[in-house]
Amino acid sequence: MKTLTREPQQYVVDAHGKRVAVMLDIASCEQLLEAADEAGCVRAYDAAKPVVEAELKTGEFTTLQEYKTARARARR
């Protein structure tokens, strides 16, 4: 996992001086997007893991070879 660097922030303010947005350089934006994507992948894995483990215990799964065979038959 990459570490995000802390850079001085530049804000966009409204007529009252209230911060309404932040300006980022491209590299910082890309780092944030990558970190958010990685966090989403971790959450998806964590959510799927118990379901998959339960399916494996009950034998409710298809092996890769079974899947390939079924796909080959479907194409004929």
Distance bins in CASP14 RR format, pairs under 12 A and 6 or more apart:
PFRMAT RR
TARGET T0000
AUTHOR 0000-0000-0000
RMODE 2
METHOD distances of the structure
MODEL  1
1 31 0 0 0 0 0 1 0 0 0 0 0
1 34 0 0 0 0 1 0 0 0 0 0 0
1 35 1 0 0 1 0 0 0 0 0 0 0
1 37 0 0 0 0 0 1 0 0 0 0 0
1 38 1 0 0 1 0 0 0 0 0 0 0
1 39 0 0 0 0 1 0 0 0 0 0 0
1 41 0 0 0 0 0 1 0 0 0 0 0
1 42 0 0 0 0 1 0 0 0 0 0 0
2 27 0 0 0 0 0 1 0 0 0 0 0
2 28 0 0 0 0 0 1 0 0 0 0 0
2 30 0 0 0 0 0 1 0 0 0 0 0
2 31 1 0 0 1 0 0 0 0 0 0 0
2 32 0 0 0 0 0 1 0 0 0 0 0
2 33 0 0 0 0 0 1 0 0 0 0 0
2 34 1 0 0 1 0 0 0 0 0 0 0
2 35 1 0 0 1 0 0 0 0 0 0 0
2 36 0 0 0 0 0 1 0 0 0 0 0
2 37 0 0 0 0 0 1 0 0 0 0 0
2 38 0 0 0 0 1 0 0 0 0 0 0
2 39 0 0 0 0 0 1 0 0 0 0 0
3 31 0 0 0 0 1 0 0 0 0 0 0
3 34 0 0 0 0 0 1 0 0 0 0 0
3 35 0 0 0 0 1 0 0 0 0 0 0
4 24 0 0 0 0 0 1 0 0 0 0 0
4 27 0 0 0 0 0 1 0 0 0 0 0
4 28 1 0 0 1 0 0 0 0 0 0 0
4 29 0 0 0 0 0 1 0 0 0 0 0
4 30 0 0 0 0 0 1 0 0 0 0 0
4 31 1 0 1 0 0 0 0 0 0 0 0
4 32 1 0 0 1 0 0 0 0 0 0 0
4 33 0 0 0 0 0 1 0 0 0 0 0
4 34 0 0 0 0 1 0 0 0 0 0 0
4 35 1 0 0 1 0 0 0 0 0 0 0
4 36 0 0 0 0 0 1 0 0 0 0 0
4 38 0 0 0 0 0 1 0 0 0 0 0
4 39 0 0 0 0 0 1 0 0 0 0 0
5 24 0 0 0 0 0 1 0 0 0 0 0
5 25 0 0 0 0 0 1 0 0 0 0 0
5 27 0 0 0 0 1 0 0 0 0 0 0
5 28 1 0 0 1 0 0 0 0 0 0 0
5 31 1 0 0 1 0 0 0 0 0 0 0
5 32 0 0 0 0 0 1 0 0 0 0 0
5 35 0 0 0 0 0 1 0 0 0 0 0
6 28 0 0 0 0 1 0 0 0 0 0 0
6 31 0 0 0 0 0 1 0 0 0 0 0
7 22 0 0 0 0 0 1 0 0 0 0 0
7 23 0 0 0 0 0 1 0 0 0 0 0
7 24 0 0 0 0 1 0 0 0 0 0 0
7 25 1 0 0 1 0 0 0 0 0 0 0
7 27 0 0 0 0 1 0 0 0 0 0 0
7 28 1 0 0 1 0 0 0 0 0 0 0
7 29 0 0 0 0 0 1 0 0 0 0 0
7 31 0 0 0 0 0 1 0 0 0 0 0
7 32 0 0 0 0 0 1 0 0 0 0 0
8 22 0 0 0 0 0 1 0 0 0 0 0
8 23 0 0 0 0 0 1 0 0 0 0 0
8 24 0 0 0 0 0 1 0 0 0 0 0
8 25 0 0 0 0 0 1 0 0 0 0 0
8 28 0 0 0 0 0 1 0 0 0 0 0
9 19 0 0 0 0 1 0 0 0 0 0 0
9 21 0 0 0 0 0 1 0 0 0 0 0
9 22 1 0 1 0 0 0 0 0 0 0 0
9 23 1 0 0 1 0 0 0 0 0 0 0
9 24 0 0 0 0 1 0 0 0 0 0 0
9 25 0 0 0 0 0 1 0 0 0 0 0
9 28 0 0 0 0 1 0 0 0 0 0 0
10 19 0 0 0 0 0 1 0 0 0 0 0
10 21 0 0 0 0 1 0 0 0 0 0 0
10 22 1 0 0 1 0 0 0 0 0 0 0
10 23 1 0 1 0 0 0 0 0 0 0 0
10 24 0 0 0 0 1 0 0 0 0 0 0
10 25 0 0 0 0 1 0 0 0 0 0 0
10 28 0 0 0 0 0 1 0 0 0 0 0
11 17 0 0 0 0 1 0 0 0 0 0 0
11 18 0 0 0 0 1 0 0 0 0 0 0
11 19 1 0 1 0 0 0 0 0 0 0 0
11 20 1 0 0 1 0 0 0 0 0 0 0
11 21 1 0 0 1 0 0 0 0 0 0 0
11 22 1 0 1 0 0 0 0 0 0 0 0
11 23 1 0 0 1 0 0 0 0 0 0 0
11 24 0 0 0 0 0 1 0 0 0 0 0
12 18 0 0 0 0 0 1 0 0 0 0 0
12 19 1 0 0 1 0 0 0 0 0 0 0
12 20 1 0 1 0 0 0 0 0 0 0 0
12 21 1 1 0 0 0 0 0 0 0 0 0
12 22 1 0 0 1 0 0 0 0 0 0 0
12 23 1 0 0 1 0 0 0 0 0 0 0
12 24 0 0 0 0 0 1 0 0 0 0 0
13 19 1 0 1 0 0 0 0 0 0 0 0
13 20 1 0 0 1 0 0 0 0 0 0 0
13 21 0 0 0 0 1 0 0 0 0 0 0
13 22 0 0 0 0 0 1 0 0 0 0 0
13 23 0 0 0 0 0 1 0 0 0 0 0
14 20 1 0 1 0 0 0 0 0 0 0 0
14 21 0 0 0 0 1 0 0 0 0 0 0
22 28 0 0 0 0 1 0 0 0 0 0 0
22 29 0 0 0 0 0 1 0 0 0 0 0
22 32 0 0 0 0 0 1 0 0 0 0 0
23 29 0 0 0 0 1 0 0 0 0 0 0
24 30 0 0 0 0 1 0 0 0 0 0 0
24 31 0 0 0 0 1 0 0 0 0 0 0
24 32 1 0 0 1 0 0 0 0 0 0 0
24 33 0 0 0 0 0 1 0 0 0 0 0
25 31 0 0 0 0 1 0 0 0 0 0 0
25 32 0 0 0 0 0 1 0 0 0 0 0
26 32 0 0 0 0 0 1 0 0 0 0 0
26 33 0 0 0 0 0 1 0 0 0 0 0
27 33 0 0 0 0 0 1 0 0 0 0 0
27 34 0 0 0 0 0 1 0 0 0 0 0
28 34 0 0 0 0 0 1 0 0 0 0 0
28 35 0 0 0 0 0 1 0 0 0 0 0
29 35 0 0 0 0 0 1 0 0 0 0 0
29 36 0 0 0 0 0 1 0 0 0 0 0
30 36 0 0 0 0 0 1 0 0 0 0 0
30 37 0 0 0 0 0 1 0 0 0 0 0
31 37 0 0 0 0 0 1 0 0 0 0 0
31 38 0 0 0 0 0 1 0 0 0 0 0
32 38 0 0 0 0 0 1 0 0 0 0 0
32 39 0 0 0 0 0 1 0 0 0 0 0
33 39 0 0 0 0 0 1 0 0 0 0 0
33 40 0 0 0 0 0 1 0 0 0 0 0
34 40 0 0 0 0 0 1 0 0 0 0 0
34 41 0 0 0 0 0 1 0 0 0 0 0
35 41 0 0 0 0 0 1 0 0 0 0 0
35 42 0 0 0 0 0 1 0 0 0 0 0
36 42 0 0 0 0 0 1 0 0 0 0 0
36 43 0 0 0 0 0 1 0 0 0 0 0
37 43 0 0 0 0 0 1 0 0 0 0 0
37 44 0 0 0 0 0 1 0 0 0 0 0
38 44 0 0 0 0 0 1 0 0 0 0 0
38 45 0 0 0 0 0 1 0 0 0 0 0
39 45 0 0 0 0 0 1 0 0 0 0 0
39 46 0 0 0 0 0 1 0 0 0 0 0
40 46 0 0 0 0 1 0 0 0 0 0 0
40 47 0 0 0 0 1 0 0 0 0 0 0
40 48 0 0 0 0 0 1 0 0 0 0 0
41 47 0 0 0 0 0 1 0 0 0 0 0
41 48 0 0 0 0 0 1 0 0 0 0 0
42 48 0 0 0 0 0 1 0 0 0 0 0
42 49 0 0 0 0 0 1 0 0 0 0 0
43 49 0 0 0 0 0 1 0 0 0 0 0
44 51 0 0 0 0 0 1 0 0 0 0 0
44 52 0 0 0 0 0 1 0 0 0 0 0
45 51 0 0 0 0 0 1 0 0 0 0 0
45 52 0 0 0 0 1 0 0 0 0 0 0
46 52 0 0 0 0 0 1 0 0 0 0 0
46 53 0 0 0 0 0 1 0 0 0 0 0
48 54 0 0 0 0 0 1 0 0 0 0 0
48 55 0 0 0 0 0 1 0 0 0 0 0
49 55 0 0 0 0 0 1 0 0 0 0 0
49 56 0 0 0 0 0 1 0 0 0 0 0
50 56 0 0 0 0 0 1 0 0 0 0 0
50 57 0 0 0 0 0 1 0 0 0 0 0
51 57 0 0 0 0 0 1 0 0 0 0 0
51 58 0 0 0 0 0 1 0 0 0 0 0
51 60 0 0 0 0 0 1 0 0 0 0 0
51 61 0 0 0 0 0 1 0 0 0 0 0
52 58 0 0 0 0 0 1 0 0 0 0 0
52 59 0 0 0 0 0 1 0 0 0 0 0
52 60 0 0 0 0 1 0 0 0 0 0 0
52 61 0 0 0 0 1 0 0 0 0 0 0
53 59 0 0 0 0 0 1 0 0 0 0 0
53 60 0 0 0 0 0 1 0 0 0 0 0
53 61 0 0 0 0 0 1 0 0 0 0 0
54 60 0 0 0 0 1 0 0 0 0 0 0
54 61 0 0 0 0 0 1 0 0 0 0 0
55 61 1 0 1 0 0 0 0 0 0 0 0
55 62 0 0 0 0 1 0 0 0 0 0 0
56 62 0 0 0 0 0 1 0 0 0 0 0
56 63 0 0 0 0 0 1 0 0 0 0 0
61 67 0 0 0 0 1 0 0 0 0 0 0
62 68 0 0 0 0 1 0 0 0 0 0 0
62 69 0 0 0 0 1 0 0 0 0 0 0
62 70 1 0 0 1 0 0 0 0 0 0 0
62 71 0 0 0 0 0 1 0 0 0 0 0
63 69 0 0 0 0 1 0 0 0 0 0 0
63 70 0 0 0 0 0 1 0 0 0 0 0
64 70 0 0 0 0 0 1 0 0 0 0 0
64 71 0 0 0 0 0 1 0 0 0 0 0
65 71 0 0 0 0 0 1 0 0 0 0 0
65 72 0 0 0 0 0 1 0 0 0 0 0
66 72 0 0 0 0 0 1 0 0 0 0 0
66 73 0 0 0 0 0 1 0 0 0 0 0
67 73 0 0 0 0 0 1 0 0 0 0 0
67 74 0 0 0 0 0 1 0 0 0 0 0
68 74 0 0 0 0 0 1 0 0 0 0 0
68 75 0 0 0 0 0 1 0 0 0 0 0
69 75 0 0 0 0 0 1 0 0 0 0 0
69 76 0 0 0 0 0 1 0 0 0 0 0
70 76 0 0 0 0 0 1 0 0 0 0 0
END
